[in-house]
Amino acid sequence: MSELMDRPSHRAYLMLGIPLMISSLTTPLLGAVDTAVVGHLFDPSLLGGTAIAILILNTLFWLFGFLRVSTSGFAAQARGSGDISGGMSELIRPLVVAGLMGVAMIALKEPILQSALSLMRPEPDVARWARVYFEIRILGAPLTLLNYALLGWLMGMSHIKYTLTMQLSTNVLNIAFSLLFVQGLHWGVAGVAGAAVLAEGLAFLLGVILALRSPYMNLSDLRWTDSFKRSDIRRMFRTNGDLFVRTVCLLAMFNLFTASSTAFGTRILAANTILLQIHYLMAYCFDGLANASSIYAGQARGSGNCMLLKRTLYLSWIWGGIASIGLAGAYLLSTEHIISLFTDNDSIKQIAMQHGGWLLLFPLVTGFGLVFYGVFTGLTETAPIRNSMLLSLTVYALSLLVFVPAYGNHGLWLSFILFGLGRSVFLLVYVLKFKLAAAVKERPIAELYEQDHG
């Protein structure tokens, strides 16, 4: 491997990170577009029903986000090793899993919807429109999950322009079809849901075309029997299982946060919701850097290049720190303006300003954990991710019991920050304690640590 590959420059790292950051920031737009289009219709129950259905579907799809993350890591490793047939197998396996999971969601749509509505207990009109949106949008579940796998593979193969093209195309098509079906054809909630399914379908076709254009895609070299070797399937499910636990921990944290916010009343709930949206924007910025770190770490493992992994760790430290300070500084200078973008209600704005200072700490305490998460996913060493999230959730639950009764909503945000701090600290312990370079040799990290320090 070339010296340049051993020591990617800061510019090369950012050339990956910034487009991936833009790509990540498009993710929350899908639900936002649907909500905005329906929000201009005359009946508030239409907006409420759509919002509830989107929440249910986003939660459902988020649980299977590991399809993108793990596929990216495995694909980057295959590219680093130069194994074209193996690289194609790293796409075929998750595509099969995604298709089966998507079909299962359609088959289970009624119990899923009934369970969610029983928990939320919306008004009858709101529930009726939630059902209309959900029953149409769930038909696109296989397409959504297939797109996760395609995006992960394109990203892992460093096809950043393809990744960005696919993401942006999905959102542009969704906006266009939503406006056509709702404003032009007056199909209402059904039109918005149908637009999302159609956009996902066309995005899938585009993703297949882009994957076939890849120099790492040569179907004549594909060994179909090797694509489903028991060892590879077991490795995929082990990695995905760890990432699934991580997602469940995140969902548990946000659900506990929302439940506590609800108990404080409508205005505090609204203010906390706005602050969470700002937090999401920060997190998606870190996600771009994490994806860049994941690509380089995966290539390091695939090629057995310890120097590349060490360089990846260095770049992750530097740019994780710069992004943390930069985002905190930008938020400090524009807190009131950012909050004003989300509401014109003075009382809600005042509450958000009173508690908004906690978000100043978010990038500083959580940034490193979010970026180094990418290093571990690229190496597909996901047990540390799972363990750090379980420990962080434990810290969060205990903090809620101690600080919320004593300090109210400030105690809730303190618990939120401690959760983020735990994500960074517990994950960085693995970086410092273990010899991560051992992972590129596919040997147990702890074993190499003992050999090097025994």
C-alpha positions as CSV (number, residue, x, y, z in Angstrom):
1,M,0.0,0.0,0.0
2,S,1.3,3.4,-0.9
3,E,2.6,5.9,1.6
4,L,-0.3,8.2,0.8
5,M,-2.7,5.4,1.8
6,D,-0.6,4.8,5.0
7,R,-0.9,8.5,5.9
8,P,-4.1,10.1,4.4
9,S,-3.9,13.8,4.7
10,H,-6.2,16.1,6.6
11,R,-7.6,17.2,3.3
12,A,-8.3,13.6,2.2
13,Y,-10.1,12.9,5.5
14,L,-12.3,16.0,5.1
15,M,-12.9,15.2,1.4
16,L,-14.6,12.1,2.8
17,G,-16.1,13.6,6.0
18,I,-17.7,16.8,4.6
19,P,-19.8,15.1,1.8
20,L,-20.8,12.4,4.2
21,M,-21.8,15.1,6.7
22,I,-24.0,16.6,4.1
23,S,-25.4,13.2,3.2
24,S,-26.2,12.5,6.9
25,L,-27.9,15.9,7.3
26,T,-30.4,14.9,4.6
27,T,-31.6,12.0,6.7
28,P,-34.1,14.0,8.9
29,L,-35.5,15.8,5.9
30,L,-37.7,12.9,4.8
31,G,-40.0,13.2,7.8
32,A,-39.7,16.9,7.9
33,V,-40.9,17.3,4.2
34,D,-43.9,15.1,4.8
35,T,-44.8,17.0,8.0
36,A,-44.4,20.4,6.3
37,V,-46.5,19.5,3.3
38,V,-49.4,18.1,5.4
39,G,-49.0,21.0,7.8
40,H,-50.4,23.3,5.1
41,L,-53.7,21.4,4.9
42,F,-56.7,22.7,6.6
43,D,-57.4,19.9,9.2
44,P,-55.0,19.7,12.2
45,S,-55.8,16.0,12.6
46,L,-54.1,15.4,9.3
47,L,-50.8,16.8,10.7
48,G,-51.2,14.9,14.0
49,G,-51.9,11.6,12.3
50,T,-49.0,12.0,9.9
51,A,-46.6,13.0,12.7
52,I,-47.6,9.9,14.7
53,A,-47.2,7.6,11.8
54,I,-43.8,9.1,10.9
55,L,-42.7,8.6,14.5
56,I,-43.7,5.0,14.5
57,L,-42.0,4.3,11.1
58,N,-38.8,6.2,12.0
59,T,-38.5,4.2,15.2
60,L,-39.1,1.0,13.3
61,F,-36.6,1.9,10.6
62,W,-34.0,3.2,13.0
63,L,-33.9,-0.2,14.7
64,F,-32.5,-1.6,11.5
65,G,-30.1,1.2,10.8
66,F,-27.3,-1.4,11.5
67,L,-27.8,-2.6,7.9
68,R,-26.1,0.6,6.7
69,V,-23.4,0.8,9.4
70,S,-22.2,-2.8,9.3
71,T,-22.4,-3.0,5.5
72,S,-20.2,0.0,5.3
73,G,-17.6,-1.5,7.6
74,F,-17.5,-4.9,5.9
75,A,-17.4,-3.3,2.4
76,A,-14.4,-1.0,3.4
77,Q,-12.6,-4.1,4.7
78,A,-13.2,-5.9,1.4
79,R,-11.9,-2.9,-0.6
80,G,-8.8,-2.7,1.6
81,S,-8.1,-6.4,1.0
82,G,-8.6,-6.1,-2.8
83,D,-11.2,-9.0,-2.7
84,I,-13.7,-8.0,-5.4
85,S,-15.8,-11.2,-5.1
86,G,-15.8,-10.8,-1.3
87,G,-16.8,-7.1,-1.7
88,M,-19.8,-8.1,-3.8
89,S,-20.8,-10.7,-1.2
90,E,-20.7,-8.0,1.5
91,L,-23.6,-6.3,-0.5
92,I,-25.6,-9.4,-1.4
93,R,-25.8,-10.7,2.2
94,P,-27.3,-7.5,3.7
95,L,-29.6,-7.1,0.7
96,V,-31.1,-10.5,1.3
97,V,-31.5,-9.7,5.0
98,A,-33.0,-6.3,4.3
99,G,-35.5,-7.7,1.8
100,L,-36.7,-10.4,4.3
101,M,-36.9,-7.9,7.2
102,G,-38.9,-5.5,5.0
103,V,-41.4,-8.2,4.0
104,A,-41.7,-9.2,7.7
105,M,-42.6,-5.6,8.6
106,I,-45.4,-5.6,6.0
107,A,-46.7,-9.0,7.3
108,L,-46.7,-7.6,10.9
109,K,-48.0,-4.1,10.0
110,E,-51.3,-4.5,11.9
111,P,-49.9,-5.6,15.3
112,I,-47.2,-3.0,15.0
113,L,-49.6,-0.2,14.3
114,Q,-52.1,-1.4,16.9
115,S,-49.4,-1.7,19.6
116,A,-48.1,1.8,18.9
117,L,-51.5,3.5,18.8
118,S,-52.4,1.7,22.1
119,L,-49.4,3.3,23.7
120,M,-49.9,6.8,22.2
121,R,-53.7,6.9,22.6
122,P,-54.3,9.6,20.0
123,E,-57.8,11.1,19.2
124,P,-59.9,9.0,16.8
125,D,-59.5,11.4,13.9
126,V,-55.7,11.5,14.4
127,A,-55.5,7.7,14.7
128,R,-57.5,7.3,11.5
129,W,-55.1,9.5,9.5
130,A,-52.1,7.8,11.1
131,R,-53.4,4.5,9.8
132,V,-53.8,5.9,6.3
133,Y,-50.2,7.1,6.2
134,F,-48.8,4.0,7.9
135,E,-50.5,1.4,5.8
136,I,-49.2,3.0,2.6
137,R,-45.8,4.0,3.8
138,I,-45.1,0.5,5.3
139,L,-45.3,-1.0,1.8
140,G,-42.0,0.7,1.1
141,A,-40.3,-0.9,4.1
142,P,-38.3,-3.4,2.0
143,L,-37.2,-0.5,-0.3
144,T,-36.1,1.6,2.7
145,L,-34.0,-1.3,4.2
146,L,-32.6,-2.2,0.8
147,N,-31.5,1.4,0.4
148,Y,-29.7,1.2,3.8
149,A,-27.6,-1.7,2.5
150,L,-26.9,0.0,-0.8
151,L,-25.9,3.2,0.9
152,G,-23.6,1.4,3.3
153,W,-21.9,-0.5,0.5
154,L,-21.4,2.5,-1.6
155,M,-20.0,4.4,1.4
156,G,-17.7,1.5,2.4
157,M,-16.3,1.4,-1.1
158,S,-15.6,5.1,-0.9
159,H,-18.0,6.0,-3.6
160,I,-18.9,9.3,-1.8
161,K,-20.3,11.0,-4.8
162,Y,-22.6,8.1,-5.4
163,T,-23.7,8.1,-1.8
164,L,-24.5,11.8,-1.9
165,T,-26.3,11.5,-5.2
166,M,-28.5,8.7,-3.9
167,Q,-29.3,10.5,-0.7
168,L,-30.1,13.8,-2.3
169,S,-32.1,12.2,-5.1
170,T,-34.3,10.5,-2.5
171,N,-35.1,13.8,-0.8
172,V,-35.6,15.8,-4.0
173,L,-37.9,13.1,-5.5
174,N,-39.9,13.0,-2.2
175,I,-40.4,16.7,-2.2
176,A,-41.4,16.8,-5.9
177,F,-43.9,13.9,-5.6
178,S,-45.3,15.2,-2.3
179,L,-46.1,18.6,-3.9
180,L,-47.5,16.9,-7.0
181,F,-49.7,14.5,-5.1
182,V,-50.9,16.8,-2.4
183,Q,-51.0,20.3,-3.9
184,G,-51.6,19.2,-7.5
185,L,-53.7,16.0,-7.3
186,H,-55.2,16.7,-3.8
187,W,-54.5,13.2,-2.5
188,G,-53.8,14.5,1.1
189,V,-52.1,12.1,3.5
190,A,-52.3,9.2,1.1
191,G,-50.4,11.3,-1.4
192,V,-47.6,12.2,1.0
193,A,-47.2,8.5,2.0
194,G,-47.3,7.4,-1.6
195,A,-44.7,10.0,-2.6
196,A,-42.3,8.6,0.0
197,V,-42.7,5.1,-1.2
198,L,-42.2,6.1,-4.9
199,A,-39.1,8.1,-4.0
200,E,-37.6,5.2,-2.1
201,G,-38.4,2.9,-5.1
202,L,-36.6,5.2,-7.6
203,A,-33.8,5.7,-5.2
204,F,-33.3,1.9,-5.0
205,L,-33.2,1.6,-8.8
206,L,-30.6,4.5,-8.8
207,G,-28.6,2.7,-6.1
208,V,-28.5,-0.5,-8.1
209,I,-27.3,1.3,-11.1
210,L,-24.6,3.1,-9.2
211,A,-23.5,-0.1,-7.5
212,L,-23.2,-1.8,-10.9
213,R,-21.1,1.0,-12.2
214,S,-18.6,0.5,-9.4
215,P,-15.2,-0.9,-10.4
216,Y,-15.5,-3.2,-7.4
217,M,-18.7,-4.8,-9.0
218,N,-18.0,-7.5,-11.5
219,L,-20.7,-10.1,-11.4
220,S,-18.7,-12.6,-13.5
221,D,-16.2,-12.8,-10.6
222,L,-18.9,-13.4,-8.0
223,R,-18.8,-16.8,-6.2
224,W,-22.5,-17.1,-5.1
225,T,-21.8,-20.1,-2.8
226,D,-19.2,-18.0,-0.9
227,S,-21.7,-15.3,-0.3
228,F,-23.6,-17.4,2.2
229,K,-20.8,-19.2,4.1
230,R,-21.8,-19.9,7.6
231,S,-18.8,-18.1,9.1
232,D,-19.6,-14.9,7.2
233,I,-23.3,-15.0,8.1
234,R,-22.4,-15.6,11.7
235,R,-20.0,-12.7,11.7
236,M,-22.6,-10.4,10.1
237,F,-25.3,-11.3,12.7
238,R,-22.9,-10.9,15.6
239,T,-22.0,-7.4,14.4
240,N,-25.5,-6.4,13.6
241,G,-26.7,-7.8,17.0
242,D,-24.3,-5.5,18.8
243,L,-25.4,-2.5,16.8
244,F,-29.0,-3.4,17.4
245,V,-28.5,-3.3,21.1
246,R,-26.9,0.1,20.7
247,T,-29.9,1.4,18.9
248,V,-32.3,0.0,21.5
249,C,-30.3,1.8,24.2
250,L,-30.6,5.1,22.3
251,L,-34.3,4.6,21.8
252,A,-34.7,3.8,25.5
253,M,-32.9,7.0,26.5
254,F,-34.9,9.2,24.2
255,N,-38.2,7.6,25.3
256,L,-37.3,8.2,29.0
257,F,-36.3,11.7,28.1
258,T,-39.7,12.4,26.3
259,A,-41.6,10.8,29.2
260,S,-39.9,13.0,31.7
261,S,-40.4,16.1,29.5
262,T,-44.1,15.3,29.2
263,A,-44.5,15.2,33.0
264,F,-43.2,18.8,33.2
265,G,-46.1,20.1,31.0
266,T,-46.7,21.1,27.4
267,R,-44.5,24.2,27.3
268,I,-41.4,22.4,28.7
269,L,-42.1,19.4,26.4
270,A,-42.2,21.8,23.4
271,A,-39.0,23.6,24.4
272,N,-37.2,20.3,25.0
273,T,-38.3,19.0,21.6
274,I,-36.8,22.0,20.0
275,L,-33.5,21.6,21.8
276,L,-33.5,17.9,20.8
277,Q,-33.9,18.9,17.2
278,I,-30.8,21.1,17.5
279,H,-28.9,18.3,19.1
280,Y,-29.8,16.0,16.2
281,L,-28.2,18.5,13.8
282,M,-25.0,18.5,15.8
283,A,-25.0,14.7,16.0
284,Y,-25.4,14.3,12.2
285,C,-22.4,16.6,11.7
286,F,-20.3,14.2,13.8
287,D,-21.8,11.3,11.9
288,G,-20.1,12.5,8.7
289,L,-16.7,12.4,10.4
290,A,-17.5,9.0,12.0
291,N,-18.3,7.6,8.5
292,A,-14.9,8.9,7.2
293,S,-13.1,7.2,10.1
294,S,-15.1,4.1,9.5
295,I,-14.0,3.9,5.9
296,Y,-10.3,4.3,6.7
297,A,-10.5,1.9,9.6
298,G,-12.2,-0.7,7.5
299,Q,-9.6,-0.4,4.7
300,A,-6.9,-0.7,7.4
301,R,-8.3,-3.9,8.7
302,G,-8.9,-5.3,5.2
303,S,-5.3,-4.6,4.1
304,G,-3.7,-5.4,7.4
305,N,-2.2,-1.9,7.5
306,C,-1.5,-0.8,11.0
307,M,0.0,2.5,9.9
308,L,-3.3,3.5,8.2
309,L,-5.3,2.6,11.4
310,K,-2.9,4.7,13.6
311,R,-3.3,7.6,11.1
312,T,-7.1,7.1,11.3
313,L,-7.1,7.3,15.1
314,Y,-5.0,10.5,14.9
315,L,-7.3,12.2,12.4
316,S,-10.3,11.2,14.4
317,W,-8.8,12.8,17.5
318,I,-7.9,16.0,15.7
319,W,-11.1,16.6,13.7
320,G,-13.3,15.2,16.5
321,G,-11.8,17.9,18.7
322,I,-12.1,20.7,16.1
323,A,-15.7,19.8,15.3
324,S,-16.6,19.7,19.0
325,I,-15.1,23.2,19.7
326,G,-16.5,24.6,16.4
327,L,-20.1,23.4,16.9
328,A,-20.1,24.6,20.5
329,G,-18.8,28.0,19.5
330,A,-21.3,28.3,16.6
331,Y,-24.1,27.4,19.0
332,L,-22.9,29.8,21.6
333,L,-22.9,32.7,19.2
334,S,-26.3,32.0,17.6
335,T,-28.4,30.2,20.3
336,E,-31.3,32.7,20.2
337,H,-31.4,32.8,16.4
338,I,-31.3,29.0,16.1
339,I,-34.1,28.6,18.6
340,S,-36.2,31.3,16.9
341,L,-36.1,29.2,13.7
342,F,-38.2,26.5,15.4
343,T,-40.8,28.7,17.2
344,D,-42.4,32.1,17.4
345,N,-44.0,31.4,20.8
346,D,-42.2,33.7,23.3
347,S,-42.9,31.5,26.3
348,I,-41.6,28.4,24.7
349,K,-38.6,30.3,23.3
350,Q,-37.8,31.6,26.8
351,I,-37.9,28.1,28.3
352,A,-35.7,26.8,25.5
353,M,-33.2,29.7,26.2
354,Q,-33.2,28.9,29.9
355,H,-32.2,25.3,29.3
356,G,-30.4,25.7,26.0
357,G,-27.0,26.1,27.7
358,W,-26.8,22.4,28.3
359,L,-26.5,21.9,24.5
360,L,-23.3,23.9,24.7
361,L,-21.8,20.9,26.5
362,F,-23.2,18.3,24.1
363,P,-20.6,18.5,21.4
364,L,-17.8,18.9,23.9
365,V,-18.6,15.8,25.9
366,T,-20.2,13.6,23.2
367,G,-18.2,14.5,20.1
368,F,-15.3,12.1,20.6
369,G,-17.6,9.2,21.3
370,L,-19.6,9.8,18.1
371,V,-16.5,10.0,16.0
372,F,-14.7,7.0,17.5
373,Y,-17.9,5.0,17.1
374,G,-17.0,5.1,13.4
375,V,-13.5,3.6,14.0
376,F,-15.1,0.6,15.8
377,T,-17.8,0.1,13.1
378,G,-15.1,0.2,10.4
379,L,-13.1,-2.5,12.2
380,T,-16.4,-4.3,12.9
381,E,-15.3,-4.5,16.5
382,T,-18.8,-3.8,17.8
383,A,-18.8,-5.3,21.3
384,P,-17.2,-2.1,22.8
385,I,-20.0,-0.1,21.2
386,R,-22.6,-2.4,22.7
387,N,-21.0,-2.3,26.2
388,S,-20.4,1.4,26.3
389,M,-24.0,2.1,25.4
390,L,-25.3,-0.3,28.1
391,L,-23.1,1.4,30.7
392,S,-24.2,4.8,29.5
393,L,-27.8,3.9,29.7
394,T,-27.3,2.7,33.3
395,V,-25.7,6.0,34.2
396,Y,-28.5,7.8,32.6
397,A,-31.2,5.9,34.4
398,L,-29.5,6.4,37.8
399,S,-29.1,10.1,37.0
400,L,-32.8,10.5,36.3
401,L,-33.6,9.0,39.7
402,V,-31.2,11.4,41.5
403,F,-31.2,14.7,39.6
404,V,-34.7,15.1,38.1
405,P,-36.5,15.1,41.5
406,A,-33.9,17.6,42.8
407,Y,-33.5,19.9,39.8
408,G,-36.5,19.4,37.5
409,N,-35.9,19.9,33.8
410,H,-32.3,21.0,34.5
411,G,-31.8,17.7,36.1
412,L,-33.2,16.0,33.0
413,W,-30.7,17.8,30.8
414,L,-27.8,17.0,33.2
415,S,-28.7,13.3,32.9
416,F,-28.8,13.7,29.1
417,I,-25.3,15.2,29.2
418,L,-24.0,12.5,31.5
419,F,-25.3,9.9,29.0
420,G,-23.3,11.6,26.2
421,L,-20.3,11.8,28.4
422,G,-20.6,8.1,29.2
423,R,-20.7,7.3,25.5
424,S,-17.4,9.1,25.0
425,V,-15.6,7.9,28.1
426,F,-16.6,4.3,28.0
427,L,-15.7,4.0,24.3
428,L,-12.4,5.9,24.7
429,V,-11.4,3.5,27.5
430,Y,-11.3,0.7,24.8
431,V,-9.2,2.9,22.6
432,L,-6.7,3.6,25.3
433,K,-6.7,0.2,27.1
434,F,-6.5,-2.1,24.1
435,K,-4.2,-2.3,21.1
436,L,-6.7,-1.4,18.4
437,A,-4.0,-2.0,15.7
438,A,-4.4,-5.7,16.6
439,A,-7.8,-5.7,14.9
440,V,-6.3,-5.2,11.5
441,K,-4.6,-8.6,11.9
442,E,-8.0,-10.1,12.8
443,R,-6.7,-11.3,16.2
444,P,-8.4,-10.7,19.6
445,I,-7.7,-7.2,20.8
446,A,-7.3,-8.2,24.4
447,E,-4.9,-11.0,23.4
448,L,-2.6,-8.6,21.6
449,Y,-2.7,-6.2,24.5
450,E,-1.5,-8.9,26.8
451,Q,1.3,-9.9,24.5
452,D,2.5,-6.3,24.0
453,H,2.3,-5.5,27.7
454,G,2.9,-8.8,29.4
